[in-house]
Amino acid sequence: MIHIENASKTYTHHAEQVTALDRVTMNIEAGEFVSIVGPSGSGKSTLLLLMGGMLSPSEGTVSIDNTNIYDLSPNDRSRFRGQHIGFLFQRFHLIPYLTALENVTVPFLLQGDGGEAARERATELLTRVQLDQRLDHKPGEMSVGQQQRVALARMLANDPPVILADEPTGNLDPQTGGAIIGFLLELNKAGKTIVMVTHTPEAARMTSRMISLTNGAFVN
């Protein structure tokens, strides 16, 4: 499903070369729920962005479903992301002046589908995350946990086979964070492949495999 071969990422900071990832190789099978743990600055989010087609490696390859995503043109890579990958972030990236229903409808609009069927599908997704009573509420009118559930529903709009989650419980209290992990476990049982970056040991232990990253390299 996801294969990374000798991937490195370097950049220049204050005239010094920094290695964010150092010759990382990994394989994630379809249907796995993998957590990536490690201290701040270890390269976890960089690795997730590489997997998601958002940040090209300085060297090495990143493949999803046997497609080397960085061999694709920017437009084709964007299209591939929209069809195969869903993102869930610590910062929810909701549009503040849109309601929950409108926020979840955005992915359908980007595909040219803004009709009643899209609104019905968005309503179903919000109901699935127990927000059917908050359809007309804007992000500022909802709790932090409710906003994350809106982001979760929006992420599911395109029914992606791969979910990449970057600290999805980082801004949440333990009970609400546990609910988000519960939703991810349900999605994994339904066949989704999930890779989650987390600082929370309890969340990492819920996944099927945990990978430790330090200084841009895996730790055995």
C-alpha positions in Angstrom: 0.0 0.0 0.0 2.6 2.6 1.1 6.3 2.0 0.4 9.1 4.5 1.1 12.6 3.6 -0.1 15.7 5.4 1.2 13.8 8.7 1.5 15.7 11.7 2.9 14.7 15.3 3.3 17.2 18.1 3.8 16.7 21.9 3.9 18.8 24.9 4.7 18.2 26.9 7.9 20.3 29.9 8.8 22.9 28.8 6.2 23.2 25.4 7.8 21.9 22.2 6.2 19.4 20.3 8.3 18.5 16.7 7.8 14.8 16.2 8.7 14.7 12.6 7.4 17.7 10.4 6.9 17.4 7.5 4.4 14.1 6.2 5.7 12.7 2.9 4.3 9.3 1.5 5.4 6.4 -0.5 4.2 2.8 -0.2 5.4 0.4 -2.9 4.2 -3.2 -2.2 3.3 -5.5 -2.3 6.3 -2.8 -1.5 8.9 -3.1 1.1 11.6 0.4 2.4 12.3 1.4 5.1 14.8 4.6 7.1 14.5 6.1 8.3 17.8 9.1 10.3 18.8 10.3 13.6 20.3 9.5 17.0 18.8 11.7 17.7 15.8 12.3 14.0 15.1 10.8 14.2 11.6 7.4 12.7 12.2 5.3 15.4 10.5 7.9 15.6 7.6 7.5 11.8 7.1 3.7 12.2 7.0 3.8 15.0 4.5 6.1 12.9 2.3 3.5 10.1 2.4 0.7 12.5 1.6 2.4 14.0 -1.5 2.7 17.4 0.1 6.5 17.5 0.4 8.9 16.0 -2.1 11.9 14.1 -0.7 15.4 15.3 -1.4 16.2 11.7 -2.5 14.4 8.4 -2.5 10.9 7.3 -3.5 7.4 7.3 -2.0 4.9 5.0 -3.6 1.2 4.4 -2.8 -0.6 1.5 -4.6 2.5 1.0 -6.7 2.4 4.6 -7.9 5.5 6.7 -7.3 3.7 9.9 -6.4 6.6 12.2 -7.0 7.0 11.0 -10.5 3.5 12.5 -11.1 3.0 16.1 -12.3 1.8 18.5 -9.7 -1.7 18.4 -11.1 -1.8 14.6 -11.3 -0.4 14.3 -7.8 -3.1 16.7 -6.5 -5.7 14.5 -8.2 -4.1 11.4 -6.8 -4.3 12.8 -3.3 -7.9 13.7 -3.7 -8.8 10.2 -4.7 -6.6 8.2 -2.3 -5.6 10.2 0.8 -7.5 11.8 3.6 -5.8 14.2 6.0 -6.6 14.8 9.6 -4.6 17.6 11.4 -4.2 18.9 14.9 -5.3 22.3 13.6 -8.6 21.5 11.9 -8.4 24.0 9.0 -12.1 24.5 9.0 -13.5 27.5 7.1 -14.7 29.8 10.0 -17.6 31.5 8.1 -19.1 28.2 6.9 -21.4 25.9 8.9 -20.4 22.3 9.7 -22.6 21.1 6.8 -21.0 23.6 4.4 -17.5 22.7 5.5 -18.1 19.0 4.9 -19.6 19.8 1.5 -16.4 21.6 0.3 -14.7 18.5 -1.0 -17.7 17.7 -3.1 -17.7 21.3 -4.5 -14.1 20.9 -5.5 -15.1 17.9 -7.5 -17.8 19.9 -9.2 -20.6 18.3 -7.2 -22.5 20.8 -5.1 -26.0 19.5 -5.5 -28.5 18.0 -3.1 -26.8 14.6 -3.2 -23.6 16.2 -1.8 -25.5 17.8 1.0 -27.2 14.5 1.8 -23.8 12.7 1.9 -22.3 15.5 4.1 -25.3 15.1 6.5 -24.7 11.4 6.7 -21.1 11.9 7.5 -21.8 14.4 10.2 -24.5 12.1 11.7 -21.8 9.3 11.7 -19.6 11.4 14.0 -22.7 12.4 16.1 -23.0 15.9 15.0 -26.5 15.7 13.3 -27.6 18.4 15.8 -24.8 20.8 14.8 -25.3 21.0 11.0 -25.9 24.7 11.0 -23.3 25.7 13.6 -20.1 27.5 12.5 -16.7 26.4 14.0 -16.7 29.2 16.5 -20.1 28.0 17.9 -18.7 24.5 18.6 -16.4 23.0 21.1 -12.8 22.0 20.1 -13.8 18.3 20.0 -16.8 19.0 17.8 -14.6 20.9 15.4 -12.3 17.9 15.1 -15.3 15.7 14.4 -16.3 18.1 11.6 -12.8 17.8 10.2 -13.1 14.0 10.5 -16.3 14.0 8.5 -14.9 16.3 5.9 -11.9 14.0 5.5 -14.2 11.1 4.8 -16.1 12.9 2.0 -14.0 11.4 -0.7 -13.9 8.0 1.0 -10.1 7.8 0.8 -8.5 4.3 1.3 -5.5 6.0 3.2 -5.9 8.3 6.2 -2.9 10.3 7.4 -3.5 11.8 10.9 -1.0 14.3 12.4 -1.6 14.6 16.2 -5.4 14.3 15.8 -5.9 14.4 19.6 -3.3 17.0 20.4 -5.7 19.8 21.2 -8.3 17.6 22.9 -9.1 16.5 26.4 -8.5 12.8 27.1 -12.2 11.8 26.8 -12.7 13.6 23.5 -9.3 12.4 22.2 -10.3 8.9 23.1 -13.5 9.3 21.0 -11.5 10.4 18.0 -9.2 7.4 18.4 -12.4 5.3 18.6 -13.6 6.7 15.3 -10.2 5.9 13.7 -10.3 2.4 15.0 -13.8 1.9 13.5 -12.5 3.2 10.1 -9.5 0.8 10.3 -11.8 -2.1 11.0 -13.8 -1.0 7.9 -10.6 -1.4 5.8 -8.9 2.0 5.9 -5.1 2.2 6.1 -4.2 4.7 8.8 -0.9 6.3 9.7 -1.0 8.5 12.8 1.6 10.8 14.3 1.1 11.1 18.0 2.8 12.2 21.2 0.2 10.3 23.3 1.4 6.8 24.5 -2.2 5.7 25.1 -3.2 6.5 21.5 -0.1 4.8 20.1 -0.8 1.6 22.0 -4.2 1.3 20.4 -2.7 0.9 16.9 -1.6 -2.3 15.3 2.1 -1.2 15.0 4.2 1.5 16.5 7.2 3.0 14.8 9.7 5.2 16.7 11.5 8.0 14.9 14.5 10.0 16.3 16.7 12.5 14.5 15.0 11.6 11.2 15.7 7.9 11.5 13.8 4.8 12.8 14.8 3.4 16.1 14.6 -0.3 16.6 
